[in-house]
Amino acid sequence: MLHAARRRISSEPSLKDLLLLVLAGVAAGAGSPDLLDAIARLVVVVVVLGIVIIRYLIAPQHR
């Protein structure tokens, strides 16, 4: 699922593509027993959500 989500993302990803990638990452790490792996996935989710917030919620207000 994660590979398919990455393949769909073009040079200009849509909000739906980014959220799909975040959900796939969360689903892939849901049963991970390794604490460092879980922390790394959480960091990726936070970064991607930050990009989504900046790109789709804050940036359109400045155009």
Secondary structure as GFF3:
##gff-version 3
##sequence-region A 1 63
A	DSSP	alpha_helix	2	8	.	.	.	ID=ss1
A	DSSP	alpha_helix	15	28	.	.	.	ID=ss2
A	DSSP	alpha_helix	35	52	.	.	.	ID=ss3
A	DSSP	pi_helix	53	58	.	.	.	ID=ss4
A	DSSP	three_ten_helix	59	62	.	.	.	ID=ss5
###
